[in-house]
Amino acid sequence: MKNNGRTSNDGGNYQKSGALAPVNNNKMKKNKMRMGSVGGGLSLQAFANAKAKNDGYNPALIKKQREFYKNAKCVNKYKKSQKQQNKAQDSSQSTRFVEGRSENREKGKKNYGNKMAFSLKEIYNKKREEEEKERMEKEAMLKTRKEEKEKSEARRKDKREKMFKRTRSGQPIMKYRIEHLLQTIQGTKD
């Protein structure tokens, strides 16, 4: 009997009815080996032992630890640089203090702690004044930028309104468009 060019004795691989073709025995053997000889999977005890076993490999934990150590390294570098800056500032201040002290000794005056506190206060005030000046300059620059921006926006808005003006019948008013073209031509000439 022929079914679309195939005979019925071709090993049972093709059947016109809805029945399933025979399964490859090699695949079944591999599945049984993977699941164990019984084929029931792991026992509860074996599963619990496998879960409890900690081989120390957890990619998420390793990534987290690496990030933590990287951050700690950055923080330590920052603290060291801060210390160095403070030492540099302290040494410059101490040299000033020592120079001032030696000058006072030369004059024959006694040096008390008030002079040191006074000089530190002066240093603090000078630093504060400098910061205040810088802040005022920044504010002035920001204010001028803001004003320029507002002016340019107003100019653009005015020009846009002129370019979109129309007559009663809906025709564009050419006066402003021609003026714009004239200005651009004169601008390129200069």
C-alpha positions as a Markdown table, in Angstrom:
| # | Residue | x | y | z |
|---|---|---|---|---|
| 1 | Met | 0.0 | 0.0 | 0.0 |
| 2 | Lys | 1.4 | 3.4 | -1.0 |
| 3 | Asn | 1.0 | 6.6 | 1.0 |
| 4 | Asn | 2.3 | 9.6 | -0.9 |
| 5 | Gly | 5.2 | 7.8 | -2.4 |
| 6 | Arg | 6.1 | 5.8 | 0.7 |
| 7 | Thr | 5.6 | 2.2 | 1.5 |
| 8 | Ser | 4.2 | 0.9 | 4.7 |
| 9 | Asn | 7.3 | -1.2 | 5.5 |
| 10 | Asp | 9.8 | 1.7 | 5.8 |
| 11 | Gly | 10.6 | 1.0 | 9.5 |
| 12 | Gly | 7.5 | 2.6 | 10.9 |
| 13 | Asn | 8.8 | 6.1 | 10.7 |
| 14 | Tyr | 5.9 | 7.4 | 8.7 |
| 15 | Gln | 2.3 | 6.7 | 9.6 |
| 16 | Lys | -0.6 | 8.5 | 8.2 |
| 17 | Ser | -2.7 | 8.1 | 11.3 |
| 18 | Gly | -2.3 | 10.3 | 14.3 |
| 19 | Ala | -0.2 | 7.8 | 16.3 |
| 20 | Leu | 3.2 | 8.8 | 17.6 |
| 21 | Ala | 6.4 | 7.6 | 16.0 |
| 22 | Pro | 8.6 | 5.3 | 18.1 |
| 23 | Val | 11.0 | 7.3 | 20.4 |
| 24 | Asn | 14.8 | 6.9 | 19.9 |
| 25 | Asn | 16.1 | 4.5 | 22.5 |
| 26 | Asn | 19.4 | 6.4 | 23.0 |
| 27 | Lys | 17.5 | 9.4 | 24.3 |
| 28 | Met | 15.6 | 7.3 | 26.8 |
| 29 | Lys | 18.8 | 5.8 | 28.0 |
| 30 | Lys | 20.5 | 9.2 | 28.5 |
| 31 | Asn | 17.5 | 10.5 | 30.4 |
| 32 | Lys | 17.5 | 7.5 | 32.7 |
| 33 | Met | 21.2 | 7.9 | 33.3 |
| 34 | Arg | 20.7 | 11.6 | 34.1 |
| 35 | Met | 17.9 | 10.9 | 36.5 |
| 36 | Gly | 19.4 | 7.9 | 38.1 |
| 37 | Ser | 18.8 | 4.2 | 37.4 |
| 38 | Val | 15.3 | 4.3 | 39.0 |
| 39 | Gly | 14.4 | 7.5 | 37.2 |
| 40 | Gly | 12.7 | 9.1 | 40.2 |
| 41 | Gly | 15.2 | 12.0 | 40.6 |
| 42 | Leu | 17.1 | 12.9 | 43.8 |
| 43 | Ser | 16.0 | 11.6 | 47.1 |
| 44 | Leu | 15.0 | 14.3 | 49.7 |
| 45 | Gln | 18.1 | 13.6 | 51.7 |
| 46 | Ala | 20.4 | 13.9 | 48.7 |
| 47 | Phe | 18.6 | 17.2 | 47.7 |
| 48 | Ala | 19.0 | 18.7 | 51.1 |
| 49 | Asn | 22.7 | 17.7 | 51.2 |
| 50 | Ala | 23.3 | 19.2 | 47.8 |
| 51 | Lys | 21.6 | 22.5 | 48.9 |
| 52 | Ala | 23.5 | 22.6 | 52.2 |
| 53 | Lys | 26.8 | 22.1 | 50.5 |
| 54 | Asn | 28.5 | 25.5 | 50.1 |
| 55 | Asp | 31.3 | 25.6 | 47.6 |
| 56 | Gly | 31.9 | 29.3 | 48.1 |
| 57 | Tyr | 31.0 | 30.3 | 44.6 |
| 58 | Asn | 28.2 | 32.9 | 44.5 |
| 59 | Pro | 28.6 | 35.4 | 41.6 |
| 60 | Ala | 26.3 | 38.0 | 43.1 |
| 61 | Leu | 28.1 | 37.9 | 46.4 |
| 62 | Ile | 31.5 | 38.0 | 44.8 |
| 63 | Lys | 30.4 | 41.1 | 42.7 |
| 64 | Lys | 29.1 | 42.8 | 45.8 |
| 65 | Gln | 32.3 | 42.2 | 47.8 |
| 66 | Arg | 34.4 | 43.4 | 44.9 |
| 67 | Glu | 32.3 | 46.6 | 44.7 |
| 68 | Phe | 32.6 | 47.1 | 48.4 |
| 69 | Tyr | 36.4 | 46.7 | 48.4 |
| 70 | Lys | 36.7 | 49.1 | 45.4 |
| 71 | Asn | 34.6 | 51.7 | 47.2 |
| 72 | Ala | 36.7 | 51.2 | 50.4 |
| 73 | Lys | 39.8 | 51.7 | 48.4 |
| 74 | Cys | 38.5 | 55.0 | 46.9 |
| 75 | Val | 37.5 | 56.2 | 50.3 |
| 76 | Asn | 40.9 | 55.5 | 51.8 |
| 77 | Lys | 42.6 | 57.3 | 48.9 |
| 78 | Tyr | 40.3 | 60.3 | 49.5 |
| 79 | Lys | 41.1 | 60.4 | 53.2 |
| 80 | Lys | 44.8 | 60.2 | 52.5 |
| 81 | Ser | 44.7 | 63.1 | 50.1 |
| 82 | Gln | 42.6 | 65.1 | 52.6 |
| 83 | Lys | 45.2 | 64.4 | 55.3 |
| 84 | Gln | 48.0 | 65.5 | 53.0 |
| 85 | Gln | 46.2 | 68.7 | 52.2 |
| 86 | Asn | 45.6 | 69.4 | 55.8 |
| 87 | Lys | 49.2 | 68.8 | 56.6 |
| 88 | Ala | 50.3 | 71.2 | 53.9 |
| 89 | Gln | 47.9 | 73.8 | 55.2 |
| 90 | Asp | 48.9 | 73.2 | 58.8 |
| 91 | Ser | 52.6 | 73.4 | 58.0 |
| 92 | Ser | 52.1 | 76.7 | 56.2 |
| 93 | Gln | 50.1 | 78.1 | 59.1 |
| 94 | Ser | 52.6 | 76.9 | 61.6 |
| 95 | Thr | 55.5 | 78.5 | 59.7 |
| 96 | Arg | 53.5 | 81.8 | 59.7 |
| 97 | Phe | 52.9 | 81.4 | 63.5 |
| 98 | Val | 56.6 | 80.6 | 64.1 |
| 99 | Glu | 57.7 | 83.6 | 62.1 |
| 100 | Gly | 55.3 | 85.8 | 63.9 |
| 101 | Arg | 56.5 | 84.5 | 67.2 |
| 102 | Ser | 60.1 | 85.1 | 66.4 |
| 103 | Glu | 59.3 | 88.6 | 65.4 |
| 104 | Asn | 57.5 | 89.2 | 68.7 |
| 105 | Arg | 60.5 | 87.8 | 70.6 |
| 106 | Glu | 62.8 | 90.1 | 68.8 |
| 107 | Lys | 60.7 | 93.1 | 69.9 |
| 108 | Gly | 60.9 | 91.9 | 73.5 |
| 109 | Lys | 57.2 | 91.2 | 73.9 |
| 110 | Lys | 55.7 | 88.1 | 75.5 |
| 111 | Asn | 53.6 | 85.9 | 73.2 |
| 112 | Tyr | 50.4 | 84.6 | 74.6 |
| 113 | Gly | 47.8 | 82.2 | 73.1 |
| 114 | Asn | 45.5 | 85.1 | 72.2 |
| 115 | Lys | 47.8 | 86.2 | 69.4 |
| 116 | Met | 47.6 | 82.7 | 67.9 |
| 117 | Ala | 43.8 | 82.6 | 68.2 |
| 118 | Phe | 43.7 | 86.1 | 66.7 |
| 119 | Ser | 45.8 | 85.1 | 63.7 |
| 120 | Leu | 43.7 | 82.0 | 63.1 |
| 121 | Lys | 40.6 | 84.2 | 63.2 |
| 122 | Glu | 42.1 | 86.5 | 60.6 |
| 123 | Ile | 42.9 | 83.6 | 58.4 |
| 124 | Tyr | 39.4 | 82.3 | 58.7 |
| 125 | Asn | 37.9 | 85.8 | 57.9 |
| 126 | Lys | 40.2 | 86.2 | 54.9 |
| 127 | Lys | 39.2 | 82.8 | 53.6 |
| 128 | Arg | 35.5 | 83.6 | 54.2 |
| 129 | Glu | 35.8 | 86.9 | 52.3 |
| 130 | Glu | 37.4 | 85.2 | 49.4 |
| 131 | Glu | 34.7 | 82.6 | 49.2 |
| 132 | Glu | 32.1 | 85.4 | 49.4 |
| 133 | Lys | 33.7 | 87.2 | 46.5 |
| 134 | Glu | 33.8 | 84.1 | 44.4 |
| 135 | Arg | 30.1 | 83.4 | 45.2 |
| 136 | Met | 29.1 | 87.0 | 44.3 |
| 137 | Glu | 31.0 | 86.8 | 41.0 |
| 138 | Lys | 29.3 | 83.5 | 40.1 |
| 139 | Glu | 25.9 | 85.0 | 40.9 |
| 140 | Ala | 26.7 | 88.1 | 38.7 |
| 141 | Met | 27.7 | 85.8 | 35.8 |
| 142 | Leu | 24.6 | 83.7 | 36.2 |
| 143 | Lys | 22.4 | 86.8 | 36.3 |
| 144 | Thr | 24.0 | 88.2 | 33.1 |
| 145 | Arg | 23.6 | 84.9 | 31.3 |
| 146 | Lys | 20.0 | 84.7 | 32.4 |
| 147 | Glu | 19.3 | 88.2 | 31.1 |
| 148 | Glu | 20.9 | 87.5 | 27.8 |
| 149 | Lys | 18.9 | 84.4 | 27.4 |
| 150 | Glu | 15.7 | 86.1 | 28.2 |
| 151 | Lys | 16.5 | 88.9 | 25.6 |
| 152 | Ser | 17.3 | 86.4 | 22.9 |
| 153 | Glu | 14.2 | 84.5 | 23.6 |
| 154 | Ala | 12.1 | 87.7 | 23.4 |
| 155 | Arg | 13.7 | 88.6 | 20.1 |
| 156 | Arg | 13.1 | 85.1 | 18.7 |
| 157 | Lys | 9.5 | 85.2 | 19.9 |
| 158 | Asp | 8.9 | 88.6 | 18.3 |
| 159 | Lys | 10.5 | 87.5 | 15.0 |
| 160 | Arg | 8.4 | 84.3 | 15.0 |
| 161 | Glu | 5.2 | 86.3 | 15.5 |
| 162 | Lys | 6.1 | 88.6 | 12.6 |
| 163 | Met | 6.9 | 85.7 | 10.3 |
| 164 | Phe | 3.5 | 84.0 | 11.1 |
| 165 | Lys | 1.4 | 87.1 | 10.6 |
| 166 | Arg | -1.2 | 86.7 | 7.9 |
| 167 | Thr | -3.8 | 88.9 | 6.0 |
| 168 | Arg | -7.5 | 88.5 | 6.5 |
| 169 | Ser | -7.7 | 86.1 | 3.5 |
| 170 | Gly | -4.9 | 84.0 | 5.1 |
| 171 | Gln | -2.0 | 85.0 | 2.9 |
| 172 | Pro | 1.3 | 85.5 | 4.7 |
| 173 | Ile | 2.5 | 89.1 | 5.0 |
| 174 | Met | 5.6 | 89.3 | 2.9 |
| 175 | Lys | 7.0 | 92.5 | 4.4 |
| 176 | Tyr | 8.6 | 90.8 | 7.4 |
| 177 | Arg | 9.9 | 87.8 | 5.4 |
| 178 | Ile | 11.6 | 90.1 | 2.9 |
| 179 | Glu | 13.1 | 92.1 | 5.8 |
| 180 | His | 14.4 | 88.9 | 7.3 |
| 181 | Leu | 16.0 | 87.9 | 4.0 |
| 182 | Leu | 17.5 | 91.3 | 3.5 |
| 183 | Gln | 19.0 | 91.2 | 7.0 |
| 184 | Thr | 20.5 | 87.8 | 6.4 |
| 185 | Ile | 22.0 | 88.9 | 3.1 |
| 186 | Gln | 23.5 | 92.0 | 4.8 |
| 187 | Gly | 24.8 | 89.9 | 7.6 |
| 188 | Thr | 26.7 | 87.6 | 5.2 |
| 189 | Lys | 28.1 | 90.7 | 3.4 |
| 190 | Asp | 29.8 | 92.0 | 6.6 |
